[in-house]
């Protein structure tokens, strides 16, 4: 399984929103340099968040090493080091959701201050959403090409077809792929509760939509849900 996990690149240029880019060539090699950066910042040292509650960052939930990637703001040239790492909930998901687990800001010129607007503008949630949408099966097995997408059943549809009310799971081919695509679209739009929006969109009870989303997650079509976050 480790080989399968590592075969999927954690960050690609297409994961970044408008205004951000991967510098080419990058002075940071995620595979070669990440372990050294972790050591330099003592990332994997033991921490003591509360008396008697020592926690080592390499636990069963964080089985993969993190990878540091350098991105750059195209206008200000401010650079940002992002640490990406898969989050595993044991026995629940074969491939964990990718999260940002570290951020370091670097101005264009060494010693210059980092502009405060850049600190506010870094779209971390959009970057995470784009990475996970690409890595999970709903986009790994079914991709838009020339405006069209071919679903596992062989049915072809376009982006407009994706955003139609959902029908009966037993009668709709690729039903859970469509659930995942709609849920991802609402998430990308910044919806704080995409499952509730999905329920209203298809005029079904919230509990029904929650069941659809839960099954899509179990099928590996969506990242696992996060504790304390709606949707």
HUSUL-V862354 format. One record per residue. N is the residue number from 1. RES is the residue in three letters. PSI is psi in degrees with one decimal (NA if undefined). OMEGA is omega in radians with two decimals (none if undefined). BURIAL is b if it has 16 or more other ideal C-beta (glycine too) atoms within 10 Angstrom, else e. Layout:
n:N res:RES psi:PSI omega:OMEGA burial:BURIAL
n:N res:RES psi:PSI omega:OMEGA burial:BURIAL
//
This chain:
n:1 res:UNK psi:-31.3 omega:-3.11 burial:e
n:2 res:UNK psi:-39.2 omega:3.14 burial:e
n:3 res:UNK psi:-39.0 omega:3.13 burial:e
n:4 res:UNK psi:-39.9 omega:-3.13 burial:e
n:5 res:UNK psi:-45.1 omega:-3.06 burial:b
n:6 res:UNK psi:-19.4 omega:-3.09 burial:e
n:7 res:UNK psi:-16.0 omega:3.13 burial:e
n:8 res:UNK psi:114.0 omega:-3.12 burial:e
n:9 res:UNK psi:134.4 omega:-3.07 burial:e
n:10 res:UNK psi:-34.7 omega:-3.10 burial:b
n:11 res:UNK psi:129.2 omega:3.05 burial:b
n:12 res:UNK psi:161.8 omega:-3.11 burial:e
n:13 res:UNK psi:-36.2 omega:-3.13 burial:e
n:14 res:UNK psi:-13.4 omega:3.11 burial:e
n:15 res:UNK psi:-15.3 omega:-3.05 burial:b
n:16 res:UNK psi:138.2 omega:3.10 burial:b
n:17 res:UNK psi:170.7 omega:3.14 burial:e
n:18 res:UNK psi:134.8 omega:3.12 burial:e
n:19 res:UNK psi:-5.9 omega:3.14 burial:e
n:20 res:UNK psi:150.5 omega:-3.09 burial:b
n:21 res:UNK psi:161.6 omega:2.95 burial:e
n:22 res:UNK psi:118.0 omega:3.14 burial:b
n:23 res:UNK psi:143.3 omega:-3.13 burial:e
n:24 res:UNK psi:122.0 omega:-0.07 burial:e
n:25 res:UNK psi:152.7 omega:3.12 burial:e
n:26 res:UNK psi:137.8 omega:3.07 burial:e
n:27 res:UNK psi:-7.7 omega:-3.14 burial:e
n:28 res:UNK psi:124.8 omega:3.02 burial:b
n:29 res:UNK psi:109.6 omega:-3.06 burial:e
n:30 res:UNK psi:-39.7 omega:-3.11 burial:b
n:31 res:UNK psi:-39.4 omega:-3.05 burial:e
n:32 res:UNK psi:-38.3 omega:-2.92 burial:e
n:33 res:UNK psi:-17.8 omega:-2.98 burial:b
n:34 res:UNK psi:-42.3 omega:-3.13 burial:b
n:35 res:UNK psi:-39.4 omega:3.13 burial:e
n:36 res:UNK psi:-38.0 omega:3.10 burial:e
n:37 res:UNK psi:-41.9 omega:3.10 burial:b
n:38 res:UNK psi:-42.7 omega:3.13 burial:b
n:39 res:UNK psi:-43.4 omega:-3.09 burial:e
n:40 res:UNK psi:-37.1 omega:-3.13 burial:e
n:41 res:UNK psi:7.9 omega:3.12 burial:e
n:42 res:UNK psi:40.0 omega:-3.04 burial:e
n:43 res:UNK psi:-35.5 omega:-3.05 burial:b
n:44 res:UNK psi:20.1 omega:3.06 burial:e
n:45 res:UNK psi:158.3 omega:3.06 burial:e
n:46 res:UNK psi:141.6 omega:3.09 burial:e
n:47 res:UNK psi:157.8 omega:-3.12 burial:e
n:48 res:UNK psi:83.9 omega:-3.10 burial:e
n:49 res:UNK psi:-21.3 omega:3.11 burial:e
n:50 res:UNK psi:151.5 omega:-3.13 burial:e
n:51 res:UNK psi:128.2 omega:3.10 burial:e
n:52 res:UNK psi:9.8 omega:-3.08 burial:e
n:53 res:UNK psi:50.5 omega:3.09 burial:e
n:54 res:UNK psi:144.1 omega:3.14 burial:e
n:55 res:UNK psi:125.1 omega:3.08 burial:e
n:56 res:UNK psi:137.7 omega:-3.02 burial:e
n:57 res:UNK psi:-21.5 omega:3.03 burial:e
n:58 res:UNK psi:88.4 omega:3.10 burial:e
n:59 res:UNK psi:-177.4 omega:3.13 burial:e
n:60 res:UNK psi:-26.7 omega:-3.11 burial:e
n:61 res:UNK psi:-26.4 omega:-3.10 burial:e
n:62 res:UNK psi:64.4 omega:-2.96 burial:b
n:63 res:UNK psi:-30.4 omega:-3.11 burial:b
n:64 res:UNK psi:147.1 omega:3.02 burial:b
n:65 res:UNK psi:147.5 omega:3.05 burial:e
n:66 res:UNK psi:160.5 omega:3.10 burial:b
n:67 res:UNK psi:132.2 omega:3.12 burial:b
n:68 res:UNK psi:131.4 omega:3.11 burial:b
n:69 res:UNK psi:141.5 omega:3.09 burial:b
n:70 res:UNK psi:126.1 omega:3.03 burial:b
n:71 res:UNK psi:165.1 omega:-3.04 burial:b
n:72 res:UNK psi:136.1 omega:3.06 burial:b
n:73 res:UNK psi:121.6 omega:-2.97 burial:b
n:74 res:UNK psi:-29.1 omega:-3.09 burial:e
n:75 res:UNK psi:-52.2 omega:-3.06 burial:e
n:76 res:UNK psi:-14.8 omega:-3.07 burial:e
n:77 res:UNK psi:11.1 omega:3.02 burial:e
n:78 res:UNK psi:135.5 omega:3.13 burial:b
n:79 res:UNK psi:149.7 omega:-3.13 burial:b
n:80 res:UNK psi:129.8 omega:3.00 burial:b
n:81 res:UNK psi:121.6 omega:3.10 burial:b
n:82 res:UNK psi:132.2 omega:3.04 burial:b
n:83 res:UNK psi:119.2 omega:-3.13 burial:b
n:84 res:UNK psi:140.3 omega:-3.11 burial:b
n:85 res:UNK psi:140.3 omega:3.07 burial:b
n:86 res:UNK psi:142.9 omega:3.11 burial:b
n:87 res:UNK psi:120.6 omega:-3.10 burial:b
n:88 res:UNK psi:134.4 omega:2.93 burial:b
n:89 res:UNK psi:111.3 omega:-2.94 burial:e
n:90 res:UNK psi:136.4 omega:3.07 burial:e
n:91 res:UNK psi:11.8 omega:-3.13 burial:e
n:92 res:UNK psi:-26.2 omega:-3.03 burial:e
n:93 res:UNK psi:128.6 omega:-3.13 burial:b
n:94 res:UNK psi:-28.4 omega:3.12 burial:e
n:95 res:UNK psi:122.4 omega:-3.01 burial:b
n:96 res:UNK psi:157.8 omega:3.07 burial:b
n:97 res:UNK psi:142.5 omega:3.10 burial:b
n:98 res:UNK psi:130.2 omega:3.11 burial:b
n:99 res:UNK psi:154.9 omega:3.01 burial:b
n:100 res:UNK psi:119.8 omega:-3.06 burial:b
n:101 res:UNK psi:9.3 omega:3.07 burial:b
n:102 res:UNK psi:143.4 omega:3.13 burial:e
n:103 res:UNK psi:129.0 omega:3.06 burial:e
n:104 res:UNK psi:125.6 omega:-3.11 burial:e
n:105 res:UNK psi:136.4 omega:3.14 burial:e
n:106 res:UNK psi:119.3 omega:3.12 burial:e
n:107 res:UNK psi:166.8 omega:-3.13 burial:e
n:108 res:UNK psi:-44.3 omega:3.12 burial:e
n:109 res:UNK psi:132.3 omega:-3.11 burial:e
n:110 res:UNK psi:132.3 omega:3.11 burial:e
n:111 res:UNK psi:-16.4 omega:3.09 burial:e
n:112 res:UNK psi:151.7 omega:3.09 burial:e
n:113 res:UNK psi:154.3 omega:3.05 burial:e
n:114 res:UNK psi:127.0 omega:-3.12 burial:e
n:115 res:UNK psi:132.1 omega:-3.09 burial:e
n:116 res:UNK psi:-33.5 omega:3.10 burial:e
n:117 res:UNK psi:-32.5 omega:-3.14 burial:e
n:118 res:UNK psi:-35.2 omega:3.12 burial:e
n:119 res:UNK psi:-34.7 omega:-3.11 burial:e
n:120 res:UNK psi:-26.0 omega:-3.00 burial:e
n:121 res:UNK psi:-13.2 omega:-3.09 burial:e
n:122 res:UNK psi:114.0 omega:-3.01 burial:b
n:123 res:UNK psi:69.3 omega:-3.03 burial:e
n:124 res:UNK psi:-41.7 omega:-3.09 burial:e
n:125 res:UNK psi:-37.1 omega:3.12 burial:e
n:126 res:UNK psi:-37.9 omega:3.12 burial:b
n:127 res:UNK psi:-45.8 omega:3.12 burial:b
n:128 res:UNK psi:-44.2 omega:-3.11 burial:b
n:129 res:UNK psi:-41.6 omega:-3.13 burial:b
n:130 res:UNK psi:-40.9 omega:3.13 burial:b
n:131 res:UNK psi:-47.8 omega:-3.06 burial:b
n:132 res:UNK psi:-32.1 omega:3.06 burial:b
n:133 res:UNK psi:-38.6 omega:-3.14 burial:b
n:134 res:UNK psi:-36.0 omega:-2.96 burial:b
n:135 res:UNK psi:-23.3 omega:-3.13 burial:b
n:136 res:UNK psi:163.8 omega:-2.90 burial:b
n:137 res:UNK psi:-27.9 omega:-3.08 burial:b
n:138 res:UNK psi:-26.7 omega:3.04 burial:b
n:139 res:UNK psi:-17.4 omega:3.11 burial:b
n:140 res:UNK psi:-37.5 omega:-3.11 burial:e
n:141 res:UNK psi:-17.7 omega:-3.09 burial:e
n:142 res:UNK psi:109.3 omega:-3.06 burial:b
n:143 res:UNK psi:146.4 omega:3.02 burial:e
n:144 res:UNK psi:129.1 omega:3.03 burial:e
n:145 res:UNK psi:122.5 omega:-3.08 burial:e
n:146 res:UNK psi:37.7 omega:3.09 burial:e
n:147 res:UNK psi:2.3 omega:-3.11 burial:e
n:148 res:UNK psi:151.5 omega:3.09 burial:e
n:149 res:UNK psi:135.6 omega:3.07 burial:b
n:150 res:UNK psi:119.5 omega:-3.13 burial:e
n:151 res:UNK psi:166.8 omega:-3.08 burial:b
n:152 res:UNK psi:-30.7 omega:3.13 burial:e
n:153 res:UNK psi:-10.6 omega:-3.06 burial:e
n:154 res:UNK psi:-7.9 omega:3.12 burial:e
n:155 res:UNK psi:136.6 omega:-3.14 burial:e
n:156 res:UNK psi:136.8 omega:3.11 burial:e
n:157 res:UNK psi:165.8 omega:3.09 burial:b
n:158 res:UNK psi:-179.5 omega:-3.05 burial:e
n:159 res:UNK psi:-28.9 omega:3.10 burial:e
n:160 res:UNK psi:-40.7 omega:-3.14 burial:e
n:161 res:UNK psi:-31.9 omega:-3.13 burial:e
n:162 res:UNK psi:-39.0 omega:-3.03 burial:b
n:163 res:UNK psi:59.9 omega:3.01 burial:e
n:164 res:UNK psi:153.2 omega:3.11 burial:e
n:165 res:UNK psi:140.1 omega:-3.11 burial:e
n:166 res:UNK psi:150.2 omega:-3.11 burial:b
n:167 res:UNK psi:-140.9 omega:-3.11 burial:e
n:168 res:UNK psi:125.4 omega:3.14 burial:e
n:169 res:UNK psi:-31.4 omega:-3.09 burial:e
n:170 res:UNK psi:-16.5 omega:-3.07 burial:e
n:171 res:UNK psi:-6.8 omega:-3.08 burial:e
n:172 res:UNK psi:113.4 omega:3.09 burial:e
n:173 res:UNK psi:142.7 omega:3.08 burial:e
n:174 res:UNK psi:32.2 omega:-3.04 burial:b
n:175 res:UNK psi:-47.3 omega:-3.03 burial:b
n:176 res:UNK psi:-24.1 omega:2.96 burial:b
n:177 res:UNK psi:-40.4 omega:3.11 burial:b
n:178 res:UNK psi:-39.0 omega:3.06 burial:b
n:179 res:UNK psi:-47.4 omega:-3.10 burial:b
n:180 res:UNK psi:-40.5 omega:3.13 burial:b
n:181 res:UNK psi:-44.4 omega:3.12 burial:b
n:182 res:UNK psi:-45.4 omega:-3.14 burial:b
n:183 res:UNK psi:-41.7 omega:3.12 burial:b
n:184 res:UNK psi:-39.5 omega:3.13 burial:b
n:185 res:UNK psi:-45.8 omega:3.12 burial:b
n:186 res:UNK psi:-40.0 omega:3.13 burial:b
n:187 res:UNK psi:-44.8 omega:3.14 burial:b
n:188 res:UNK psi:-29.3 omega:3.13 burial:e
n:189 res:UNK psi:1.6 omega:3.10 burial:e
n:190 res:UNK psi:15.4 omega:-3.14 burial:e
n:191 res:UNK psi:125.0 omega:-3.12 burial:b
n:192 res:UNK psi:-19.6 omega:3.12 burial:e
n:193 res:UNK psi:76.3 omega:-3.05 burial:e
n:194 res:UNK psi:-28.1 omega:3.13 burial:b
n:195 res:UNK psi:-40.8 omega:3.10 burial:b
n:196 res:UNK psi:-38.9 omega:3.10 burial:b
n:197 res:UNK psi:-40.4 omega:3.10 burial:b
n:198 res:UNK psi:-39.3 omega:3.12 burial:b
n:199 res:UNK psi:-45.0 omega:3.12 burial:b
n:200 res:UNK psi:-38.7 omega:-3.10 burial:e
n:201 res:UNK psi:-37.9 omega:-3.13 burial:b
n:202 res:UNK psi:3.7 omega:3.08 burial:b
n:203 res:UNK psi:51.1 omega:3.08 burial:e
n:204 res:UNK psi:159.5 omega:3.08 burial:e
n:205 res:UNK psi:151.7 omega:3.13 burial:e
n:206 res:UNK psi:-39.6 omega:-3.12 burial:e
n:207 res:UNK psi:-34.7 omega:3.10 burial:e
n:208 res:UNK psi:-46.8 omega:3.13 burial:e
n:209 res:UNK psi:-37.7 omega:3.11 burial:b
n:210 res:UNK psi:-38.8 omega:3.09 burial:b
n:211 res:UNK psi:-41.0 omega:3.10 burial:e
n:212 res:UNK psi:-47.5 omega:-3.10 burial:b
n:213 res:UNK psi:-40.5 omega:3.13 burial:b
n:214 res:UNK psi:-41.3 omega:3.14 burial:e
n:215 res:UNK psi:-37.7 omega:3.08 burial:b
n:216 res:UNK psi:-38.3 omega:3.08 burial:b
n:217 res:UNK psi:-44.5 omega:-3.13 burial:b
n:218 res:UNK psi:-30.3 omega:3.13 burial:e
n:219 res:UNK psi:-1.2 omega:3.13 burial:e
n:220 res:UNK psi:17.3 omega:-3.11 burial:b
n:221 res:UNK psi:-15.8 omega:3.09 burial:b
n:222 res:UNK psi:153.2 omega:3.04 burial:b
n:223 res:UNK psi:157.4 omega:3.07 burial:b
n:224 res:UNK psi:149.5 omega:3.13 burial:b
n:225 res:UNK psi:157.6 omega:3.12 burial:b
n:226 res:UNK psi:140.5 omega:3.12 burial:e
n:227 res:UNK psi:138.0 omega:3.07 burial:e
n:228 res:UNK psi:4.4 omega:3.14 burial:e
n:229 res:UNK psi:129.3 omega:3.13 burial:e
n:230 res:UNK psi:151.8 omega:3.02 burial:e
n:231 res:UNK psi:NA omega:none burial:b
//
